[in-house]
Amino acid sequence: LLARKRLLTCDFQLVRGSGELLPAIVACINRNHQRRQFAPHYTVEQFTSALSGFKVEDFYVAIRDNEVFGVVGKWDQSAFKQTFVTGYRGKTRLLRPAYNLASALTGGATYPSPGAQLRFFYVSFIAVDDDDVSVFKTLLREIYNDHVGSQYSYFVMGLHERDPLCAVLED
């Protein structure tokens, strides 16, 4: 994550997760997961004891009129799951040094060296009432800006190709 992006204006409050908010966060996740095929149902207890490496404070929460209506979580699974670059092939192998030099000069992302561990986290527990793309975009922008200059180079998330929230990725 390279440089902070401008803050987005919103008509709601953005806060980090807390024990006090956890029941409302779980309710938001479950309410929104009901609309998704194969989406899991969670309990408060799972977020306090069962999900390895995840902390309640890793939730990013959208609140309006004292109601939680949007949630994403930052989940660093590196304690039990790592990804390493083994090497590059073809044009990427040949062009990587020049690309990395140009990227370093312009502040862009670079290709890691072979053998390096990729430092990333997963954006998880995505739940936004009414699939409001602007809320999701604001939550992602906040999680991105909070981790610029940190140990992480990337974040990863998975959405179905027909998920309305995918529109955020086209910007």
LUMMAR-535126 format. One record per residue: x, z, y of N, C-alpha, C in turn. Coordinates in Angstrom, 3 decimals. Each point is the difference from the previous one (the first is absolute). Layout:
# LUMMAR-535126
REC       n_X       n_Z       n_Y      ca_X      ca_Z      ca_Y       c_X       c_Z       c_Y
REC         X         Z         Y         X         Z         Y         X         Z         Y
...
# end
This chain:
# LUMMAR-535126
REC       n_X       n_Z       n_Y      ca_X      ca_Z      ca_Y       c_X       c_Z       c_Y
REC     0.862     0.000    -1.164    -0.862     0.000     1.164     0.903     0.000     1.219
REC    -0.135    -1.010     0.807     1.030    -0.304     0.983    -0.232     0.558     1.398
REC    -1.098    -0.333     0.607    -0.244     0.415     1.381    -1.458     0.396     0.152
REC    -0.221     0.998     0.836    -1.371     0.444     0.218    -0.832    -1.131     0.593
REC    -1.256    -0.032    -0.378    -0.939    -0.972     0.551    -0.875     0.713     1.025
REC    -0.555    -0.760     0.918    -0.824     0.615     1.039    -1.176     0.737    -0.631
REC    -0.385     1.105     0.628    -1.139     0.771    -0.477    -1.275    -0.772     0.244
REC    -0.931     0.126    -0.920    -1.286    -0.656     0.148    -0.994     0.978     0.613
REC    -0.832    -0.498     0.879    -1.021     0.866     0.585    -1.129     0.168    -1.005
REC    -0.556     1.193    -0.026    -1.084     0.259    -0.943    -0.947     1.036     0.589
REC    -1.210     0.025    -0.526    -1.006     0.944     0.485    -0.208     1.149    -0.990
REC     1.068     0.348    -0.678    -0.050     1.091    -0.968     1.315     0.740     0.033
REC     0.019     1.128    -0.662     1.196     0.844    -0.054     0.776    -0.320    -1.281
REC     1.326    -0.110     0.138     0.888    -0.168    -1.158     0.737     1.307    -0.235
REC    -0.112     0.524    -1.211     0.675     1.256    -0.333     0.638    -0.132    -1.363
REC     0.880     0.935    -0.311     0.586     0.084    -1.336    -0.867     0.906    -0.856
REC     0.098    -0.192    -1.301    -0.785     0.791    -0.930     0.360     1.469     0.044
REC    -0.952     0.828    -0.410     0.211     1.448    -0.072    -0.925     0.549    -1.081
REC     0.298     1.210    -0.428    -0.857     0.653    -0.982    -1.427     0.130     0.479
REC    -0.144     0.270     1.277    -1.339     0.145     0.585    -0.791    -1.305    -0.066
REC     0.683    -1.124     0.215    -0.669    -1.307    -0.020    -0.149    -0.586    -1.404
REC     0.710     0.560    -0.974     0.065    -0.630    -1.322    -1.368    -0.280    -0.627
REC    -0.965     0.904     0.010    -1.302    -0.347    -0.596    -0.648    -1.228     0.662
REC     0.108    -0.118     1.317    -0.572    -1.153     0.697     0.792    -1.277    -0.292
REC     1.308     0.125    -0.156     0.842    -1.151    -0.355    -0.394    -0.513    -1.382
REC    -0.115     0.901    -0.959    -0.367    -0.390    -1.371    -1.400    -0.604    -0.019
REC    -0.907     0.553     0.769    -1.357    -0.552     0.075     0.024    -1.430     0.550
REC     0.821    -0.241     1.013     0.130    -1.351     0.568     0.567    -0.970    -1.031
REC     1.043     0.419    -0.698     0.596    -0.859    -1.026    -1.045    -0.328    -1.069
REC    -0.660     1.006    -0.523    -0.973    -0.228    -1.080    -1.194    -0.829     0.466
REC    -0.461     0.241     1.200    -1.126    -0.772     0.558     0.359    -1.485     0.068
REC     1.212    -0.286     0.447     0.424    -1.393     0.134     0.392    -0.613    -1.334
REC     0.545     0.797    -0.898     0.370    -0.517    -1.321    -1.225    -0.371    -0.831
REC    -1.156     0.563     0.295    -1.216    -0.364    -0.727    -0.311    -1.481     0.136
REC     0.462    -0.615     1.073    -0.248    -1.424     0.236     1.054    -0.897    -0.647
REC     0.995     0.584    -0.638     1.103    -0.771    -0.571     0.007     0.125    -1.524
REC     0.111    -1.121    -0.666     0.049     0.014    -1.457     1.305     0.652    -0.468
REC    -0.098     0.874    -0.962     1.131     0.692    -0.631     0.741     0.964     0.931
REC    -0.540     0.295     1.160     0.652     0.947     0.906    -0.204     1.414    -0.545
REC     1.033     0.823     0.031    -0.115     1.347    -0.561    -0.838     0.937     0.867
REC    -0.519     1.016    -0.630    -0.693     1.094     0.669     0.978     1.177     0.016
REC     0.145     0.663     1.139     0.964     1.083     0.126    -0.701     1.333     0.239
REC     0.736     1.065    -0.283    -0.439     1.356     0.328     1.009     0.601     0.973
REC    -0.424     1.011     0.699     0.897     0.710     0.916     1.197     0.545    -0.769
REC    -0.235     0.512    -1.188     1.073     0.595    -0.803     1.099    -1.008    -0.346
REC    -0.358    -1.252    -0.201     1.021    -0.999    -0.303     0.991    -0.145     1.154
REC    -0.472     0.134     1.213     0.885    -0.153     1.151     0.790     1.265     0.301
REC    -0.346     1.090    -0.611     0.753     1.230     0.232     0.964     0.313    -1.136
REC    -0.144    -0.710    -1.158     0.885     0.369    -1.102     0.394    -1.129    -0.939
REC    -0.782    -1.050    -0.110     0.221    -0.940    -1.104     0.746    -1.283     0.360
REC     0.065    -0.375     1.251     0.594    -1.275     0.378     1.449     0.210     0.421
REC     0.918    -0.279    -0.896     1.424     0.256     0.210     0.524    -0.670     1.264
REC     0.618     0.780     0.851     0.631    -0.529     1.205    -0.935    -0.219     1.166
REC    -1.287     0.231    -0.178    -0.925    -0.213     1.114    -0.370     1.340     0.625
REC     0.049     0.031     1.337    -0.361     1.208     0.739    -1.219    -0.305     0.876
REC    -0.846     0.967     0.178    -1.204    -0.164     0.819     0.365    -0.484     1.399
REC     1.143     0.441     0.516     0.440    -0.406     1.339     0.357    -1.479     0.062
REC     0.099    -0.653    -1.152     0.315    -1.432    -0.039    -1.228    -0.881     0.212
REC    -1.162     0.611     0.198    -1.189    -0.766     0.358     0.017    -0.299     1.492
REC    -0.457    -1.193     0.355    -0.270    -0.391     1.382    -1.508    -0.167     0.070
REC    -0.613     0.706     0.938    -1.448     0.157    -0.016    -0.611    -0.422     1.332
REC    -1.074    -0.790    -0.081    -0.777    -0.386     1.172    -1.243     0.885     0.051
REC    -0.219     0.635     1.162    -1.131     0.919     0.178    -0.770    -0.397     1.259
REC    -1.321    -0.053    -0.150    -0.881    -0.235     1.151    -1.184     0.954    -0.131
REC    -0.319     0.677     1.060    -1.108     0.963    -0.011     0.146     1.004    -1.146
REC     1.218     0.485    -0.190     0.329     0.991    -1.032    -0.231    -0.492    -1.428
REC    -0.074    -1.307    -0.194    -0.196    -0.580    -1.332     1.206    -0.858    -0.371
REC     0.516     0.189    -1.213     1.076    -0.847    -0.524    -0.631    -1.312    -0.449
REC     0.475    -1.113     0.575    -0.570    -1.296    -0.371     1.065    -1.037    -0.360
REC     1.253     0.416    -0.010     1.076    -0.898    -0.407     1.203     0.797    -0.452
REC     0.638    -0.477    -1.084     1.131     0.725    -0.589     0.978    -1.001    -0.605
REC     1.281     0.255     0.185     1.059    -0.606    -0.808     1.011     1.103    -0.297
REC     0.726    -0.170    -1.080     1.015     0.982    -0.347     1.360    -0.653    -0.192
REC     1.051     0.730     0.343     1.380    -0.430    -0.241     0.481     0.726    -1.256
REC     0.307    -0.768    -1.055     0.389     0.618    -1.261     1.377    -0.503    -0.410
REC     0.987     0.859     0.126     1.371    -0.301    -0.426     0.123     0.397    -1.474
REC     0.121    -0.990    -0.854     0.081     0.245    -1.435     1.429    -0.100    -0.527
REC     0.979     0.040     0.897     1.389    -0.221    -0.413     0.551     1.089    -0.911
REC    -0.628     1.159    -0.040     0.475     1.053    -0.900    -0.196    -0.385    -1.463
REC    -0.935    -0.914    -0.264    -0.259    -0.384    -1.391    -0.099    -1.506    -0.200
REC     0.229    -0.771     1.047    -0.117    -1.457    -0.102     0.918    -0.633     1.045
REC     1.002    -0.745    -0.440     0.932    -0.631     0.928     0.049    -1.506    -0.263
REC     0.357    -0.736     1.054     0.179    -1.441    -0.095     1.378    -0.337     0.554
REC     0.778    -0.740    -0.766     1.348    -0.399     0.407     0.090    -1.517     0.050
REC     0.790    -0.511     0.939     0.279    -1.431     0.080     1.108    -0.289    -0.998
REC    -0.272    -0.883    -0.951     1.040    -0.333    -0.986     0.846    -1.186     0.441
REC    -0.545    -0.842     0.855     0.748    -1.148     0.484    -0.941    -1.033     0.583
REC     0.587    -1.079     0.482    -0.769    -1.089     0.595     0.414    -1.296    -0.678
REC    -0.887    -0.961     0.005     0.288    -1.302    -0.600    -0.202    -1.114     1.016
REC     0.557    -1.140    -0.321    -0.242    -1.222     0.763     0.312     0.127     1.478
REC    -0.904    -0.561     0.803     0.201    -0.052     1.444     0.083     1.393     0.623
REC    -0.777     0.929    -0.525     0.020     1.352     0.564     1.379     0.619    -0.148
REC     0.621    -0.172    -1.163     1.343     0.548    -0.219     0.996    -0.613     0.968
REC    -0.120    -1.303     0.224     0.943    -0.692     0.884    -0.247     0.302     1.479
REC    -1.262     0.115     0.389    -0.331     0.164     1.411    -0.123     1.456     0.444
REC     0.003     0.935    -0.938    -0.195     1.413     0.339     0.988     0.505     1.052
REC     1.315    -0.262    -0.120     0.923     0.518     1.032    -0.308    -0.531     1.402
REC    -0.271    -1.287     0.123    -0.301    -0.573     1.317    -1.339     0.532     0.525
REC    -0.983     0.093    -0.884    -1.304     0.526     0.393     0.130     1.446     0.481
REC     0.743     0.815    -0.751     0.178     1.401     0.382     0.715     0.133     1.341
REC     0.979    -0.845     0.252     0.699     0.037     1.282    -0.960    -0.335     1.141
REC    -0.765    -1.074    -0.167    -0.965    -0.392     1.032    -1.055     1.090     0.193
REC    -0.455     0.579    -1.087    -1.010     1.062     0.092     0.555     1.236     0.693
REC     1.236     0.342    -0.287     0.614     1.165     0.641     0.104    -0.206     1.509
REC     0.293    -1.220     0.424     0.129    -0.303     1.425    -1.346     0.013     0.717
REC    -1.060    -0.337    -0.734    -1.323    -0.079     0.625    -0.882     1.204    -0.315
REC     0.508     0.953    -0.769    -0.779     1.183    -0.340    -0.990    -0.218    -1.118
REC     0.222    -1.021    -0.789    -0.911    -0.302    -1.103     0.396     0.693    -1.295
REC    -0.821    -0.181    -1.013     0.262     0.577    -1.321     1.120    -0.774    -0.694
REC     0.742     0.689    -0.820     1.083    -0.632    -0.761    -0.269     0.142    -1.492
REC     0.641    -0.861    -0.767    -0.051     0.104    -1.458     0.993     1.069    -0.443
REC    -0.418     0.958    -0.828     0.931     1.027    -0.469     1.085    -0.587    -0.902
REC     1.092     0.709    -0.107     1.095    -0.418    -0.872    -0.401     0.152    -1.457
REC     0.543    -0.851    -0.879    -0.234     0.195    -1.427     0.453     1.395    -0.420
REC    -0.822     0.656    -0.795     0.277     1.354    -0.447    -0.642     1.070     0.859
REC    -0.492    -0.375     1.182    -0.606     0.971     0.905    -1.407     0.375    -0.454
REC    -0.342     1.251     0.240    -1.363     0.447    -0.267    -0.867    -0.344     1.207
REC    -1.174    -0.560    -0.258    -0.941    -0.256     1.079    -0.663     1.315     0.369
REC     0.024     0.341     1.270    -0.612     1.233     0.480    -1.346    -0.357     0.625
REC    -1.062     0.317    -0.724    -1.335    -0.325     0.483    -0.990     1.065    -0.441
REC    -1.170    -0.070     0.584    -1.101     0.861    -0.434    -1.233    -0.874    -0.169
REC    -0.967     0.539    -0.702    -1.260    -0.695    -0.208    -1.031     0.482     1.017
REC    -0.735    -0.919     0.584    -1.182     0.352     0.773    -1.125     0.066    -1.025
REC    -0.523     1.198    -0.195    -0.951     0.271    -1.074    -1.267     0.653     0.543
REC    -0.964     0.150    -0.882    -1.250     0.706     0.308    -0.685    -0.608     1.225
REC    -0.019    -1.324     0.048    -0.570    -0.730     1.131    -1.522     0.123    -0.056
REC    -0.581     0.501     1.076    -1.451     0.154     0.085    -0.414    -0.069     1.461
REC    -0.804    -0.998     0.334    -0.484    -0.162     1.373    -1.484    -0.339    -0.060
REC    -0.808     0.845     0.609    -1.441    -0.251     0.015    -0.294    -1.372     0.586
REC    -0.947    -0.677    -0.598    -0.454    -1.333     0.439     1.123    -1.029     0.020
REC     1.102     0.263    -0.709     1.146    -0.921    -0.033     0.392    -0.449     1.416
REC     0.030     0.934     0.918     0.312    -0.295     1.396     1.483    -0.353     0.137
REC     0.254    -1.275     0.213     1.368    -0.519     0.047     0.791     0.616     1.153
REC    -0.633     0.245     1.130     0.737     0.566     1.135     0.451     1.430    -0.288
REC    -0.799     0.761    -0.716     0.395     1.356    -0.383     1.169    -0.053    -0.974
REC    -0.099    -0.873    -0.986     1.076    -0.142    -0.983     1.298    -0.428     0.684
REC    -0.093    -0.944     0.918     1.182    -0.465     0.731     0.631     1.142     0.796
REC    -0.819     0.819     0.619     0.509     1.136     0.769     0.682     1.011    -0.910
REC    -0.590     0.288    -1.148     0.622     0.922    -0.952     1.343    -0.539    -0.497
REC     0.041    -1.294    -0.333     1.265    -0.600    -0.457     1.050     0.010     1.104
REC    -0.396    -0.284     1.219     0.945     0.006     1.120     0.589     1.396     0.177
REC    -0.829     1.022    -0.131     0.464     1.383     0.148     1.001     0.362    -1.107
REC    -0.319    -0.350    -1.239     0.899     0.326    -1.110     1.308    -0.780     0.142
REC    -0.076    -1.237     0.457     1.206    -0.812     0.237     0.862     0.660     1.087
REC    -0.587     0.264     1.152     0.771     0.563     1.115     0.612     1.350    -0.338
REC    -0.700     0.802    -0.785     0.536     1.305    -0.387     1.245    -0.100    -0.872
REC     0.230    -1.137    -0.629     1.116    -0.110    -0.934     1.104    -0.956     0.446
REC    -0.132    -0.541     1.217     1.087    -0.807     0.564     1.226     0.902     0.151
REC     1.145    -0.488    -0.448     1.235     0.774     0.109     0.146     1.070    -1.067
REC    -0.907     0.053    -0.941     0.080     0.995    -1.074     0.792    -0.579    -1.172
REC    -0.017     0.703    -1.093     0.701    -0.448    -1.204    -0.656    -1.217    -0.646
REC    -1.212    -0.346     0.420    -0.742    -1.083    -0.636     0.240    -1.328     0.696
REC     0.157    -1.038    -0.809     0.142    -1.351     0.535    -1.304    -0.779    -0.084
REC    -0.906     0.421    -0.887    -1.220    -0.752    -0.268    -1.130     0.960    -0.355
REC    -1.210    -0.514     0.099    -1.105     0.639    -0.703    -0.749    -1.081    -0.753
REC    -0.651     0.402    -1.063    -0.671    -0.909    -0.912    -1.440     0.465    -0.159
REC    -0.920    -0.930    -0.067    -1.382     0.356    -0.313    -0.632    -1.143    -0.765
REC    -1.054     0.309    -0.709    -0.702    -1.010    -0.771    -1.464    -0.053     0.391
REC    -0.458    -1.210     0.291    -1.408    -0.251     0.292    -0.434    -1.232    -0.786
REC    -1.242    -0.027    -0.428    -0.525    -1.196    -0.655    -0.086    -1.121     1.020
REC     0.200    -1.222    -0.445     0.014    -1.142     0.920    -1.313    -0.162     0.774
REC    -1.114     0.503    -0.527    -1.278    -0.112     0.696    -0.377     1.292     0.740
REC     0.902     0.945     0.055    -0.273     1.240     0.733    -0.060    -0.337     1.492
REC    -1.065     0.401     0.687    -0.086    -0.284     1.438     1.160     0.557     0.804
REC     0.648     1.052    -0.479     1.125     0.586     0.719     1.236    -0.891    -0.020
REC     0.033    -0.995    -0.864     1.134    -0.939    -0.031     0.171    -0.742     1.328
REC    -1.046    -0.076     0.772     0.089    -0.693     1.312     1.100     0.605     0.859
REC     0.301     1.285    -0.181     1.062     0.651     0.768     1.350    -0.646    -0.304
REC     0.185    -0.439    -1.209     1.296    -0.550    -0.418     0.222    -1.412     0.546
REC    -1.045    -0.612     0.507     0.126    -1.357     0.543     0.438    -0.009     1.446
REC    -0.030     1.171     0.656     0.426     0.093     1.414     1.488    -0.129     0.137
# end
